[in-house]
Amino acid sequence: MGAIGYGLGVIGAGIGIGLAAYGATSAIARQPEMQSRLFTVFILGSAFVEALALIGFVVTLIS
């Protein structure tokens, strides 16, 4: 049962990173001069989403 929960958590993380990448790509296409700032925000957001996925993995292993 824990593997199913972790699988759902990873799907959520994948969707979150995909939406963030889409938003960053669209914003960079509209305003190329903001690329460095948008890239920084994208990397931070991706790190937070991946951290949540890793927390889900750890919780799955603990329980």
VENUR-V148236 format. One line per field, one symbol per residue. ss: DSSP state (a for helix, b for strand, c for the rest). psi: psi as a letter, one per 20 degrees, with the letter a starting at -180 (. if undefined). burial: # if it has 16 or more other ideal C-beta (glycine too) atoms within 10 Angstrom, else .. A space follows every 50 residues. Layout:
# VENUR-V148236
ss->???
psi->???
burial->???
This chain:
# VENUR-V148236
ss->caaaaaaaaaaaaaaaaaaaaaaaaaaaaacaaaaaaaaaaaaaaaaaaa aaaaaaaaaaaac
psi->hhhgghghhhgghggghghghggggghhhhnhijggghgghgggghgggh hhghghgghghg.
burial->.....#..#...#..##..#...#..##.........#...#..##..#. ..#..#...#...
